[in-house]
C-alpha cells in the first residue's frame, strides 16, 4: 500500500478528514483535481457546532483571526428573529468567514499534522478488493490505499465510479452568484435591494471590498451544464429583469451558478470506500448549512476510520458513521426543502411565510429551528440513557482549564466528578480527568473523540460496556 487512506477532494470536508486521521498517526494522501485553490466563495461562515469543532481541535483562534462574529438569528429562510436565549453552547454566534479562508486554514492544519496533498490529480478510475482501494489518475499513476474517502463534491467522481445511486429532486430553479464591482451609488444599491427583497429572497447585493459586491440573483432558467459559469452579460440581464437596473456591474472577480437539487446517496459506504460532504448529499444553500454539514461528517468519520486502520475498532464502529450521519443529512435536506418553499414568490408560500414569521415570535419555535440549523440539536441514537447521551457536550469550565482544551488530541475522555471511576484497560485510548465540575449534574460522562457523550451516569458496568462499544476491548 502507498498510504493508509486516500482522500479524494481537497475542500473543507476532505481536509477535515485528513487532519482527523493524522491526529491518530494514519498516513493520508489527499488528491485534489484542481491545480489551484478555488476563488469561488459559496460559504460565508460557520455555525455553532462547527465552531465548537474548531475549538475542540485548537483551531478556533486561527478562524477568529480571519472571521467576524455575528449574532445568531434570522437564518431560517431569512426570517428576521433574534437568537433564542440560553443555547447550550459556549459559541452561540455565527462566525463570518469566507470559504477560501476556511479551505486554507484546514489545509494548513492537515499539512502541519503530516498529510500529503497532491493537486492537479484527477481520479478517472477506481477499483477495490478485500485488501484495499486503488485509483487511476488522469496522468496514468495508480496510488493505492487500505481505505478511500470520497469528498469530491456534488458531482462526485468517486460516487459515480462506485455506482452509488443519488436519489432526490433535480434542480427546478437556478441562481447566479458572483463578485464584481458596481458603479451605482451605495444609496441606490441599498434602496433597490431593500425594495426587491421584500418579496424576492433569492436576490441580494452586498459590499465586501470597496466597490466590489457579492451579487446573487435568480437565473432565467436551469442551464444544461452548470459547470459552465455564467457571463457578466447574463448577470446584467437578470439584474435588470429582477431589480430594474444592472447597478453598472463590471470587472468580475469570479462568476458562478448553483441549482436547488436536493439529493442524498443511498449508501455512504461501499466496501473500503466511504462518502462524505457534498459527495454524500446536496441541497440548496439556504440556512448556510452545506459546508458545516460536511465538516461535521468528517469529524464523525475521522476517528472511526483511524481506529479501523489501526486495528482497534470494535465491531460496527465504522458502519456507525453512516447510521449516525445519514439521518442528520436527511433532516438538513428536509429543512432546506421547507426554506426553499418559504422563499418562493408565489402567493401560497408567501402566506405560509407570513404565518412562520409570526410563529417565530414564540421562543420554543425559534429555539427549535435555530438548534436544527446550527446542528446543536443533533443527538445520535445510542439507546436508552439520560438526554445528554448522544449529544455533543458543550465546553465546560474545569479546575484545570476548559473541557475542549482536553479534547485536542482526538482521544476519548472520561470526565469524573467523584474520582470513583477509572479507564483501566483503555488508558491508551481514553483520558481520565477527575474534576468536581459544577456544570454537570451527573457523576461522570464519557466523551467520544468527537465530543459526543457516549455514557453518563454512575454504574460501573454500564461504563465498561460503553468503553468497549466505542473504543474496543480492554488491554491487559
C-alpha positions in Angstrom: 0.0 0.0 0.0 1.2 3.5 -0.8 -0.7 5.0 2.2 -3.3 4.0 4.7 -6.1 6.3 3.4 -6.6 8.2 0.2 -8.9 11.2 0.4 -10.3 12.4 -2.9 -11.2 16.1 -2.7 -9.2 18.9 -1.1 -12.1 21.0 0.1 -13.1 21.6 3.8 -14.6 18.1 4.2 -11.6 16.3 2.7 -9.1 18.4 4.7 -11.0 17.9 7.9 -11.0 14.1 7.3 -7.2 14.2 6.6 -6.5 16.2 9.8 -8.5 13.9 12.0 -6.8 10.8 10.5 -3.3 12.4 11.1 -4.1 13.0 14.7 -4.1 9.2 15.1 -0.9 8.6 13.0 -2.8 7.4 9.9 -0.9 8.0 6.6 -3.0 10.1 4.3 -2.8 11.2 0.7 -5.2 13.9 -0.4 -5.9 14.0 -4.2 -7.4 17.3 -5.5 -8.3 17.7 -9.1 -7.8 21.5 -9.3 -4.3 22.8 -9.8 -5.1 25.9 -7.6 -7.5 26.6 -4.7 -10.8 28.0 -5.9 -11.6 31.7 -5.6 -15.4 31.0 -5.6 -17.0 31.9 -2.3 -20.0 29.7 -1.8 -19.9 29.5 2.0 -19.7 32.6 4.2 -19.5 31.2 7.7 -19.5 28.6 10.4 -22.5 27.7 12.6 -22.2 27.0 16.3 -21.4 23.2 16.1 -18.7 23.7 13.6 -17.2 26.5 15.7 -17.2 24.0 18.6 -15.4 21.5 16.4 -12.7 24.1 15.6 -12.3 24.8 19.3 -12.0 21.1 20.1 -9.1 20.8 17.8 -7.3 24.0 18.8 -8.1 25.8 15.5 -10.6 28.4 16.7 -8.1 31.2 17.3 -6.9 30.9 13.7 -10.5 31.2 12.5 -11.4 34.1 14.8 -8.4 36.0 13.5 -9.8 35.9 10.0 -13.5 35.9 10.8 -16.2 38.2 12.3 -18.7 37.2 15.0 -22.3 37.9 14.2 -25.4 37.5 16.3 -27.1 34.1 15.8 -30.6 34.7 14.3 -32.6 35.1 11.1 -31.1 32.1 9.4 -34.4 30.1 8.8 -35.5 31.2 5.3 -34.1 34.6 6.1 -37.0 35.3 8.5 -35.8 38.0 11.0 -35.7 36.7 14.5 -33.3 37.2 17.4 -31.2 34.4 18.8 -33.1 32.4 21.5 -31.6 32.8 24.9 -29.7 30.1 26.7 -28.5 28.0 23.8 -26.4 25.1 25.1 -23.1 26.2 23.6 -20.2 28.4 24.5 -20.2 29.6 20.9 -23.8 30.7 20.3 -22.9 33.0 17.3 -22.2 32.8 13.6 -18.6 33.2 12.5 -18.5 35.0 9.3 -15.5 33.7 7.3 -15.2 33.3 3.5 -14.8 29.7 2.2 -11.4 30.1 0.6 -10.1 31.1 4.0 -11.7 28.1 5.7 -10.2 25.9 3.0 -6.8 27.3 3.5 -6.9 27.1 7.3 -8.0 23.4 7.2 -5.4 22.6 4.6 -2.6 24.2 6.7 -3.8 22.2 9.7 -3.8 18.9 7.8 -0.4 19.5 6.3 1.1 20.6 9.7 -0.1 17.2 11.0 1.7 15.4 8.1 -1.0 14.9 5.4 0.3 14.8 1.9 -1.6 16.9 -0.6 -1.4 16.3 -4.4 -3.0 19.0 -6.6 -3.9 18.5 -10.2 -4.7 14.9 -9.5 -7.9 13.9 -11.3 -9.4 10.5 -10.5 -10.7 8.7 -13.6 -10.9 5.1 -12.3 -11.3 3.1 -9.1 -11.1 -0.5 -8.1 -11.1 -2.2 -4.7 -10.8 -5.6 -3.2 -10.8 -7.1 0.3 -7.4 -5.7 1.0 -7.5 -2.1 -0.3 -8.6 0.5 -2.9 -6.7 1.7 -5.9 -7.4 4.7 -8.1 -6.4 5.6 -11.6 -5.4 9.2 -12.2 -5.6 11.1 -15.4 -1.8 11.1 -15.7 -1.7 7.3 -15.5 -0.5 6.9 -12.0 -2.2 4.4 -9.7 -1.9 5.2 -6.0 -3.4 2.5 -3.6 -4.5 2.6 0.0 -6.3 0.5 2.6 -9.3 2.8 2.5 -10.6 5.7 0.4 -12.9 8.6 1.3 -14.7 10.5 -1.5 -15.1 14.1 -0.6 -15.2 15.3 -4.2 -18.4 17.3 -4.2 -21.9 17.0 -5.5 -20.7 15.8 -8.9 -18.6 13.2 -7.2 -16.5 11.0 -9.5 -15.9 8.6 -6.6 -19.7 8.1 -6.1 -20.2 7.6 -9.8 -17.4 5.1 -10.1 -18.9 3.2 -7.1 -22.3 3.0 -8.8 -24.0 4.6 -5.8 -27.4 6.0 -6.6 -28.1 9.6 -5.7 -31.9 9.8 -5.4 -33.8 13.0 -4.8 -35.1 16.0 -6.7 -33.3 17.7 -9.7 -32.9 21.4 -9.9 -36.0 23.3 -10.8 -34.5 26.7 -10.3 -31.1 28.2 -10.6 -29.3 31.2 -9.0 -26.4 33.3 -10.3 -23.6 34.1 -7.8 -20.5 36.2 -8.2 -18.3 39.0 -7.0 -18.0 42.2 -9.1 -17.7 45.9 -9.0 -20.8 48.2 -9.2 -21.0 51.7 -10.5 -24.3 52.6 -8.7 -24.1 54.7 -5.6 -24.3 52.9 -2.1 -27.6 54.8 -1.5 -29.1 53.4 -4.8 -27.9 49.9 -4.1 -29.3 49.9 -0.6 -32.7 51.3 -1.6 -33.2 48.9 -4.5 -32.0 45.9 -2.6 -34.4 46.7 0.3 -37.3 47.0 -2.0 -36.7 43.9 -4.1 -36.0 41.7 -1.1 -39.5 42.4 0.3 -40.6 39.6 -2.0 -37.5 38.1 -3.7 -35.4 36.5 -1.0 -33.0 34.9 -3.6 -31.7 38.4 -4.5 -29.0 40.5 -2.9 -26.1 42.8 -3.4 -23.7 43.3 -0.5 -20.4 45.3 -0.5 -17.4 43.2 0.5 -14.4 45.3 -0.5 -14.8 48.9 -1.6 -16.7 48.9 -4.9 -16.7 45.0 -5.1 -20.0 43.4 -4.2 -21.3 39.9 -3.7 -24.2 39.6 -6.1 -26.9 36.9 -6.1 -29.8 36.9 -8.5 -32.3 34.3 -9.8 -31.4 32.9 -13.2 -33.8 32.8 -16.1 -34.0 29.0 -16.1 -31.9 25.9 -15.4 -28.8 25.5 -17.5 -27.9 22.2 -19.2 -24.4 22.3 -17.8 -23.9 24.2 -14.5 -20.1 23.6 -14.7 -20.1 26.4 -17.3 -20.0 29.7 -15.4 -22.5 32.5 -16.4 -21.3 35.6 -18.3 -21.3 39.1 -17.0 -23.9 39.9 -19.6 -26.2 37.2 -18.1 -25.8 38.9 -14.7 -26.7 42.3 -16.2 -29.8 40.9 -17.9 -31.1 39.1 -14.8 -30.4 42.1 -12.5 -32.4 44.3 -14.9 -35.2 41.8 -15.0 -35.4 41.4 -11.3 -34.4 44.8 -9.9 -35.0 47.1 -12.8 -31.3 48.1 -13.0 -28.0 46.3 -13.5 -26.3 48.6 -11.0 -23.5 49.2 -13.5 -21.8 45.9 -12.7 -18.4 45.3 -14.2 -14.9 43.8 -13.5 -16.0 40.5 -12.1 -13.6 38.6 -9.8 -15.5 35.3 -10.4 -18.9 34.2 -11.6 -20.8 31.0 -10.7 -24.2 29.4 -10.7 -26.0 26.9 -8.4 -29.2 25.0 -8.5 -31.7 23.7 -5.9 -31.2 20.0 -6.4 -31.8 18.0 -3.2 -30.2 14.5 -3.1 -28.7 12.0 -0.8 -26.5 9.0 -1.6 -28.4 5.7 -0.9 -25.2 4.4 0.7 -22.3 6.1 2.5 -20.0 3.1 2.3 -19.2 0.5 -0.4 -16.5 -1.9 0.8 -13.4 0.1 1.7 -14.7 3.4 0.2 -16.8 5.9 2.0 -18.5 9.2 1.0 -18.7 12.4 3.0 -19.8 16.0 2.5 -21.4 17.0 -0.8 -20.4 13.7 -2.3 -23.0 12.2 0.0 -25.7 14.9 0.0 -26.5 18.1 -1.8 -29.1 20.7 -1.1 -29.8 24.5 -1.7 -27.5 26.8 0.4 -30.4 28.4 2.3 -29.6 28.5 6.0 -25.8 28.2 5.4 -25.6 24.5 6.3 -23.7 22.9 3.4 -20.0 23.4 4.4 -20.9 22.9 8.1 -22.6 19.6 7.4 -19.6 18.3 5.5 -17.1 19.3 8.2 -19.4 17.6 10.8 -19.4 14.4 8.6 -15.6 14.5 8.6 -15.4 15.0 12.4 -17.7 11.9 12.9 -15.8 9.7 10.4 -12.2 10.6 11.1 -11.6 8.9 14.4 -13.7 5.9 13.5 -11.7 5.2 10.3 -8.5 5.8 12.2 -9.5 3.1 14.7 -10.3 0.7 11.8 -7.0 1.3 10.1 -5.0 0.8 13.3 -6.9 -2.4 14.1 -8.6 -1.0 17.3 -12.1 -0.5 16.1 -14.8 -2.6 17.8 -17.3 -4.3 15.5 -19.6 -2.0 13.8 -17.8 1.2 14.6 -17.0 2.3 11.1 -20.6 1.5 10.0 -21.9 3.8 12.7 -20.6 6.7 10.6 -23.4 6.1 8.1 -26.1 5.2 10.7 -25.4 8.4 12.6 -24.8 10.9 9.8 -27.4 9.9 7.2 -30.3 10.8 9.5 -28.7 14.2 10.2 -28.3 14.8 6.4 -31.9 13.8 5.8 -33.1 16.3 8.4 -31.0 19.0 6.8 -32.4 18.2 3.4 -36.0 18.5 4.7 -35.1 21.8 6.4 -33.8 23.3 3.2 -36.8 22.0 1.3 -39.0 23.8 3.7 -37.0 27.0 3.5 -37.0 27.0 -0.3 -40.8 26.8 -0.3 -40.9 29.8 2.1 -38.6 31.8 -0.3 -41.0 31.3 -3.3 -42.7 34.4 -4.6 -46.0 32.5 -5.2 -49.0 33.6 -3.1 -49.3 30.3 -1.2 -45.7 30.0 0.0 -45.8 33.8 0.9 -48.9 33.2 3.1 -47.1 30.4 4.9 -44.0 32.6 5.3 -46.1 35.3 6.9 -47.5 32.6 9.3 -44.0 31.3 10.1 -42.8 34.8 10.7 -45.4 35.2 13.4 -44.7 31.7 14.8 -41.0 32.6 15.1 -42.1 35.1 17.8 -42.7 32.1 20.1 -39.4 31.2 21.9 -39.9 27.4 21.6 -40.4 27.7 17.8 -37.4 30.0 17.4 -35.2 27.7 19.5 -36.3 24.5 17.7 -35.4 25.9 14.3 -32.2 27.6 15.4 -30.9 24.5 17.1 -31.5 22.5 13.9 -29.8 24.9 11.6 -26.8 25.2 13.9 -26.6 21.4 14.5 -26.9 21.9 18.2 -30.0 19.8 18.2 -28.1 16.7 16.8 -28.4 13.7 19.1 -27.2 10.3 17.9 -29.2 7.3 18.9 -27.1 5.4 21.4 -30.0 3.7 23.0 -31.6 4.3 26.4 -30.0 6.8 28.8 -30.1 10.4 30.0 -30.9 13.1 27.5 -27.3 14.1 27.5 -26.2 10.8 25.9 -25.7 11.1 22.2 -25.4 14.9 22.2 -22.2 16.9 21.8 -21.1 18.2 25.1 -20.6 21.9 25.4 -17.4 23.4 26.6 -17.2 23.1 30.4 -15.1 25.1 32.8 -12.8 22.8 34.8 -10.3 23.4 37.6 -7.5 22.7 35.1 -8.9 24.8 32.2 -11.6 24.2 29.6 -13.0 20.8 28.6 -12.4 21.4 24.9 -8.7 22.0 25.5 -8.5 18.4 26.8 -10.1 17.0 23.6 -7.5 18.3 21.2 -5.6 15.1 20.8 -8.6 13.3 19.4 -8.8 10.8 22.3 -11.8 9.7 24.3 -12.2 11.3 27.7 -13.9 10.2 31.0 -14.8 13.3 33.0 -15.2 12.1 36.5 -16.6 14.4 39.3 -16.1 11.8 42.0 -12.8 10.1 41.5 -14.5 6.7 41.8 -14.1 5.6 38.2 -11.2 4.6 36.0 -10.3 3.7 32.4 -8.1 0.8 33.3 -7.7 -1.2 30.2 -8.5 1.7 27.9 -5.9 4.2 29.1 -4.1 4.0 25.7 -7.2 5.4 24.0 -9.1 7.3 26.7 -8.0 10.0 29.1 -9.4 10.1 32.7 -9.9 13.6 34.2 -11.1 13.9 37.8 -12.7 17.3 38.3 -15.6 18.5 40.5 -17.2 20.4 37.6 -20.3 22.0 38.9 -21.8 22.4 35.4 -22.5 18.7 35.2 -25.5 17.2 37.1 -24.2 13.6 36.8 -21.3 11.9 38.5 -19.4 11.2 35.3 -19.6 11.4 31.5 -17.6 9.5 28.8 -16.9 11.5 25.7 -16.0 10.1 22.3 -13.2 11.8 20.3 -15.8 13.9 18.5 -17.1 15.3 21.8 -20.4 13.4 21.8 -21.5 11.9 25.2 -21.2 8.1 25.0 -22.2 7.4 28.6 -23.5 9.4 31.6 -24.3 8.0 34.9 -22.9 6.2 37.9 -23.0 2.5 37.3 -19.5 1.0 36.6 -20.8 -2.0 34.5 -22.6 0.3 32.0 -19.4 2.5 31.8 -17.3 -0.6 30.9 -19.9 -1.5 28.2 -19.7 2.0 26.7 -15.9 1.9 26.7 -15.9 -1.4 24.9 -18.6 -0.3 22.4 -16.7 2.8 21.3 -13.1 2.0 21.9 -12.8 -1.7 21.7 -11.9 -4.4 24.2 -9.7 -3.5 27.2 -6.0 -4.2 27.1 -4.1 -6.0 29.8 
